[in-house]
Amino acid sequence: MVEKLALAELSLKPWELGKYTLKEFKDALEYKRSIGKAEFIRKAELATVIINACGCNIKKSIAVQDILGFDPYKKQEITKSKEEQEDELHYLKNKMGGEVK
């Protein structure tokens, strides 16, 4: 599954996947996804400007939040509980063949 994800999202060749550590691979995926999200937000901002400039017979102006369904300017903190972090670590250790306490 990791190989398919790498090939699809990062456009990596199969032999290039082995050059990445797990952390580097995860960071590269997060960076690629953040670029996609930023592009999506820019397109929504452009649509908002066009809709508000044309009028389109609307009584109230449209905001970016109305199009996206969330506020892109508000920093969203994603925090995992200690239990979730331990479960993820346990899963990764099992997957990588490490020792589990």
C-alpha positions as CSV (number, residue, x, y, z in Angstrom):
1,M,0.0,0.0,0.0
2,V,2.8,2.4,0.8
3,E,4.4,1.8,-2.6
4,K,1.1,2.6,-4.3
5,L,0.7,5.7,-2.3
6,A,4.2,6.8,-3.0
7,L,3.8,6.2,-6.7
8,A,0.5,8.0,-6.9
9,E,1.0,11.0,-4.7
10,L,4.7,11.7,-4.9
11,S,5.4,10.3,-8.4
12,L,8.2,8.1,-7.1
13,K,9.7,5.2,-9.0
14,P,9.8,1.9,-7.1
15,W,13.6,2.1,-6.7
16,E,13.4,5.6,-5.3
17,L,11.1,4.6,-2.5
18,G,13.9,2.7,-0.7
19,K,16.0,5.9,-0.5
20,Y,13.5,7.5,1.9
21,T,13.3,6.9,5.6
22,L,9.8,6.5,7.1
23,K,9.9,10.1,8.5
24,E,11.1,11.6,5.2
25,F,8.4,9.8,3.4
26,K,5.7,11.0,5.8
27,D,7.0,14.6,5.6
28,A,7.1,14.5,1.8
29,L,3.4,13.3,1.8
30,E,2.3,15.9,4.3
31,Y,4.1,18.6,2.2
32,K,2.5,17.5,-1.0
33,R,-1.0,17.4,0.6
34,S,-0.5,20.9,2.1
35,I,0.3,22.2,-1.3
36,G,-2.9,20.7,-2.7
37,K,-4.9,22.1,0.1
38,A,-3.4,25.6,-0.4
39,E,-4.2,25.4,-4.1
40,F,-7.8,24.4,-3.3
41,I,-8.2,27.4,-0.9
42,R,-6.8,29.8,-3.6
43,K,-9.3,28.5,-6.1
44,A,-12.1,29.0,-3.6
45,E,-10.9,32.6,-2.9
46,L,-10.9,33.3,-6.7
47,A,-14.4,31.9,-7.0
48,T,-15.5,34.1,-4.1
49,V,-14.1,37.2,-5.7
50,I,-15.8,36.4,-9.1
51,I,-19.2,35.7,-7.5
52,N,-19.1,38.8,-5.4
53,A,-17.9,41.0,-8.3
54,C,-20.6,39.8,-10.7
55,G,-23.3,40.0,-8.2
56,C,-25.2,37.1,-9.6
57,N,-28.4,38.5,-8.1
58,I,-27.5,37.7,-4.5
59,K,-28.4,39.9,-1.6
60,K,-25.5,38.9,0.7
61,S,-21.9,38.6,-0.3
62,I,-20.3,35.2,-0.3
63,A,-17.3,34.4,2.0
64,V,-14.6,31.8,1.4
65,Q,-16.0,29.9,4.4
66,D,-19.3,29.5,2.7
67,I,-17.7,27.8,-0.3
68,L,-15.2,25.6,1.6
69,G,-17.4,24.8,4.7
70,F,-14.5,25.6,7.1
71,D,-12.4,28.7,7.9
72,P,-9.1,28.3,6.1
73,Y,-7.6,31.3,7.9
74,K,-8.1,29.8,11.4
75,K,-5.2,27.6,12.5
76,Q,-6.5,24.1,13.1
77,E,-4.6,22.3,15.8
78,I,-4.7,18.5,15.4
79,T,-3.7,17.0,18.7
80,K,-3.6,13.3,19.3
81,S,-4.2,11.9,22.8
82,K,-1.4,10.0,24.5
83,E,-3.3,6.8,23.9
84,E,-3.6,7.4,20.2
85,Q,0.1,8.1,20.0
86,E,0.9,4.9,21.8
87,D,-1.4,2.9,19.5
88,E,0.3,4.4,16.5
89,L,3.8,3.7,17.8
90,H,2.7,0.1,18.6
91,Y,1.3,-0.4,15.1
92,L,4.5,1.1,13.5
93,K,6.8,-1.1,15.6
94,N,4.8,-4.2,14.7
95,K,4.8,-3.2,11.0
96,M,8.5,-2.6,11.0
97,G,9.3,-5.7,13.0
98,G,10.5,-3.9,16.1
99,E,10.2,-5.0,19.7
100,V,6.9,-4.3,21.5
101,K,6.7,-4.1,25.2
